[in-house]
């Protein structure tokens, strides 16, 4: 008699990870979307913090890519802190050009910048893919 094995959910079907990009720059949205969609991810974009929160409320993404500066200079930082306070435990990649443009050195910090990865813009497609795969355990 053959042993009975438990059947895993989604066995035989690929589970598609949903990624939300919150960035006010349509070129960044398009570049990241094209790169990540080509890798098999389901990508959704929002242009500001308010749209990002609405999108998350409609269905939390598996990973969030977040710009620092949008309508306000600290929108991304504020959004990341609020999400973490509210229990959002999915990975967050912070993209920004602030360091290069202003000579600052902003980096991840559990209180001020509570993100998993911090990536300067422009991000190389291979780097973005590697970081997303790492954070999603792929």
HELIX and SHEET records of a PDB file:
HELIX    1   1 UNK A   26  UNK A   38  1                                  13    
HELIX    2   2 UNK A   49  UNK A   58  1                                  10    
HELIX    3   3 UNK A   75  UNK A   85  1                                  11    
HELIX    4   4 UNK A   98  UNK A  102  1                                   5    
HELIX    5   5 UNK A  125  UNK A  135  1                                  11    
SHEET    1   A 5 UNK A  42  UNK A  46  0                                        
SHEET    2   A 5 UNK A  18  UNK A  22  1                                        
SHEET    3   A 5 UNK A  63  UNK A  67  1                                        
SHEET    4   A 5 UNK A  91  UNK A  96  1                                        
SHEET    5   A 5 UNK A 117  UNK A 120  1                                        
END                                                                             
